[in-house]
Amino acid sequence: MNEVLTYSPILIEGTITSITLTIASAILALLVSFIVGLARFSRLRSVRWSAVVYLEFFRGTSAIVQMFFMYYVLPLLGVNFSPIMAGILACGLNVGAYGSEIVRGAVQSVGRPQHEAAISLNYTSYQRFLYVLIPQAIPMMVPTFGNLLIELLKLTAVASLITISDLTFMAQIIRAQTALTLEPFLVILIIYFCISSVLIAITNYIGRKVSKGRDTIQAGGD
Amino acid sequence: MNKIIEFQDVSKSFGSLQVLENLNMHVNSGEKLALIGPSGSGKTTILRILMTLEKIDGGVVKVDGDYLWHQKIGDKLEPASEKHLHKMRKNICMVFQQFNLFPHLTVLNNIVQPQILIKGVDKVDASNKAEELLALVGLEGKESHYPHQLSGGQQQRVAIARALAMDPKIMLFDEVTSALDPELVEEVLSVLRQLAENTNTTMLTVTHEMNFARDFADRVLFFEHGRIIESGPPDIMFTNPKESRTRDFLKNFIGGI
């Protein structure tokens, strides 16, 4: 075990890379979730249809293959990404597809009566979403987004396969250099668990923040 | 008398169920109208058509001289665009059975936000008006509460204040006391009676409170199976209706009248 700890600089480096990858992909995923999720409500059939194609493509194919595609196949077509960029894109676009379903479901669950109240006050469809439906949907999204964030963290481990020096990659290096197997993987297992515990705590905090003052939001309005 | 609402041969079905059948009716400007009748007779559908929440299948509806669900392009009547509906809604506002307040906004912001977004009123004026209206419905001091912290009757009065803030020419009240506990009904009805007395706004109410309909309305329409069976001033409708079906329906309420 002591032998593994002498590698702590590269473990720290790997941890930082994993966290960076997670945060950057999470931001991308959040953007994609809202864009694709809200596109499902568009009045234009082409927009709705594009969103469904996006969702089904990224949900229906393997995340690892998507990552390989970004890193190994796109350069053949003249599009070059750095490993970290390819990792962020693949993780973000993939998790964003799942996230879009969270956004769509939460907005849909706000319900017809709120929609009708907004129509009766003559809100435009844009205002209905921005001021009435989305603000009420967000507290419902937070816990599910929290789960997805943990999934995302775990997905970034796959990025070591496209030469990103994340935690998993570093564990492989330590294993190769020390011939130890249990120890490096046990250490990174614990690190992953610590990171995800922090992420859960953050999501819970945000969850409490956004639902403050409206704890009975479901039972309250209608 | 200026007809502010006209239904001409309006039909509406939900699937195979015909709710309105070639309905013809009109409402005069400033008139207070009560729609009564058994459940499922199409009363609420009339309000929902006027609020552009339900499309019509046949006929035309005119509001303030303009087609509601159609627009004239050349000589032809085309289905209304969202833009046309937005323009037509400016004059109409509805109060719902389930209040439908925005649960994520305080009482004050429920009344302020639509004024700012839709009428372009600035924040200070909107707040002043909201406070005035809250006083009118007897809810001073509740500005910073959230809807779920209020009783049903209080929530409904906030909803009425919110509708009033939009200065509509036509107000629609859809069974506004049906979701309330009996002891809370009167506080809402007395606000509506007061409004009916003191404003020139055209008001349509669907109600099962016959005493209230009698005080509130200039004219009462009795509906059954999507048709108007009888209409007239409340004094005649409630004491001496012509149609036997009206009499049968009102018999159920005899204790209350």
Interface residues (C-beta under 8 A of the other chain):
Chain A: R43 P113 Q114 E116 A117 I119 S120 L121 N122 Y123 T124 S125 Q127 Y131 V132 P135 Q136 G213 R214 D215 T216 I217 A219 G220 G221 D222
Chain B: M51 T52 L53 E82 H86 R89 K90 I92 C93 M94 F96 Q98 F99 N100 L101 F102 P103 H104 Q113 P114 L117 I118 Y146 P147 H148 R162 A163 M166
